[in-house]
């Protein structure tokens, strides 16, 4: 929450907030999937199934505007229609297929990419530090 009466308030760019929301929603879906698998492997009635399905639906509705924005080609539009049909389905397998396609999209856009490191040339800063006597 932003406090305009506080001089040390730090805010985030709305893009960063959206990315964090997507990552959090993705994390919750994965967490529910693990719970679902654990219950089904233990021959228990998978109580987490409904929760998992709703998490996948939520992720879809969060990223749907981005999917529409970036998927403009005919083949991509067909994929978007397929995801919508899968999301509207009441079958878990169908929703998991949609989830897989959404993960591919998020990875493609760099949201779920791992190892996003930047190489920094420390030699330059070392030279500057030594020139300053540090």
C-alpha positions as CSV (number, residue, x, y, z in Angstrom):
1,X,0.0,0.0,0.0
2,X,1.3,3.4,-0.9
3,X,1.5,6.0,2.0
4,X,1.9,9.4,0.4
5,X,2.6,11.0,3.8
6,X,5.7,8.9,4.2
7,X,8.9,10.1,2.5
8,X,10.4,6.6,2.3
9,X,7.5,4.9,0.5
10,X,8.7,2.6,-2.3
11,X,6.4,1.7,-5.1
12,X,6.7,-0.8,-7.9
13,X,6.1,-0.4,-11.5
14,X,2.7,-1.8,-12.5
15,X,4.4,-4.2,-14.9
16,X,6.4,-5.7,-12.1
17,X,3.3,-6.0,-10.0
18,X,1.6,-7.9,-12.8
19,X,4.6,-10.2,-13.3
20,X,4.7,-10.9,-9.6
21,X,0.9,-11.7,-9.6
22,X,1.3,-14.1,-12.5
23,X,4.3,-15.8,-10.9
24,X,2.4,-16.1,-7.6
25,X,-0.7,-17.5,-9.3
26,X,1.5,-20.0,-11.3
27,X,3.2,-21.0,-8.0
28,X,-0.2,-21.7,-6.3
29,X,-1.3,-23.8,-9.3
30,X,1.9,-25.9,-9.1
31,X,1.4,-26.2,-5.3
32,X,-2.2,-27.5,-5.8
33,X,-1.0,-29.9,-8.5
34,X,1.6,-31.4,-6.1
35,X,-1.2,-31.8,-3.4
36,X,-3.5,-33.4,-6.0
37,X,-0.8,-35.8,-7.1
38,X,0.1,-36.7,-3.5
39,X,-3.5,-37.4,-2.7
40,X,-4.1,-39.5,-5.8
41,X,-0.9,-41.5,-5.3
42,X,-2.0,-42.3,-1.8
43,X,-5.3,-43.6,-3.1
44,X,-7.1,-40.8,-1.3
45,X,-10.0,-38.9,-2.8
46,X,-8.2,-35.9,-4.4
47,X,-9.7,-33.0,-2.5
48,X,-7.3,-30.7,-4.2
49,X,-8.8,-31.3,-7.7
50,X,-11.3,-28.5,-7.5
51,X,-8.8,-26.1,-6.1
52,X,-6.2,-27.0,-8.8
53,X,-8.8,-26.5,-11.6
54,X,-9.8,-23.1,-10.1
55,X,-6.1,-22.0,-9.9
56,X,-5.6,-22.9,-13.6
57,X,-8.8,-20.9,-14.5
58,X,-7.5,-17.9,-12.5
59,X,-4.1,-18.0,-14.2
60,X,-5.9,-18.1,-17.6
61,X,-8.0,-15.0,-16.8
62,X,-5.0,-13.1,-15.5
63,X,-2.9,-13.7,-18.6
64,X,-5.7,-13.8,-21.2
65,X,-5.2,-10.1,-22.2
66,X,-1.5,-10.8,-22.8
67,X,-2.3,-13.9,-24.8
68,X,-4.7,-11.9,-27.0
69,X,-2.2,-9.1,-27.4
70,X,0.8,-11.2,-28.3
71,X,-0.9,-14.0,-30.3
72,X,-2.0,-12.3,-33.4
73,X,-1.0,-14.9,-36.1
74,X,-3.7,-17.3,-37.3
75,X,-2.0,-20.3,-35.8
76,X,-1.6,-18.5,-32.5
77,X,-5.3,-17.4,-32.5
78,X,-6.3,-21.1,-33.0
79,X,-4.1,-22.0,-30.0
80,X,-5.8,-19.3,-28.0
81,X,-9.3,-20.6,-28.9
82,X,-8.1,-24.1,-28.0
83,X,-7.0,-22.9,-24.6
84,X,-10.3,-21.2,-24.0
85,X,-12.2,-24.4,-24.8
86,X,-9.9,-26.4,-22.5
87,X,-10.4,-23.9,-19.7
88,X,-14.2,-24.0,-20.1
89,X,-14.1,-27.8,-19.8
90,X,-14.9,-29.5,-16.6
91,X,-12.2,-32.1,-17.1
92,X,-8.9,-31.9,-15.3
93,X,-6.9,-33.3,-18.2
94,X,-8.2,-30.6,-20.5
95,X,-7.3,-27.9,-18.0
96,X,-3.9,-29.3,-17.5
97,X,-3.3,-29.1,-21.3
98,X,-4.3,-25.5,-21.1
99,X,-2.0,-24.9,-18.2
100,X,0.9,-26.5,-20.2
101,X,0.2,-24.1,-23.1
102,X,0.1,-21.1,-20.7
103,X,3.4,-22.1,-19.2
104,X,4.9,-22.3,-22.7
105,X,3.7,-18.7,-23.3
106,X,5.0,-17.5,-20.0
107,X,8.4,-19.1,-20.6
108,X,8.4,-17.6,-24.1
109,X,7.8,-14.1,-22.7
110,X,10.6,-14.6,-20.1
111,X,8.3,-14.6,-17.0
112,X,9.1,-18.2,-16.1
113,X,12.7,-18.3,-17.4
114,X,15.3,-19.3,-15.0
115,X,18.9,-18.2,-15.1
116,X,18.2,-14.6,-16.1
117,X,21.6,-13.4,-15.1
118,X,23.6,-10.5,-16.4
119,X,27.3,-10.6,-16.8
120,X,29.0,-7.7,-15.2
121,X,32.6,-6.7,-16.1
122,X,34.0,-6.3,-12.6
123,X,37.5,-5.5,-14.0
124,X,36.3,-1.9,-14.8
125,X,35.0,-1.3,-11.3
126,X,38.1,-2.9,-9.7
127,X,40.3,-0.5,-11.7
128,X,38.2,2.5,-10.7
129,X,38.4,1.4,-7.0
130,X,42.1,1.0,-7.1
131,X,42.5,4.4,-8.8
132,X,40.6,5.9,-5.9
133,X,42.7,4.0,-3.4
134,X,40.0,1.7,-2.2
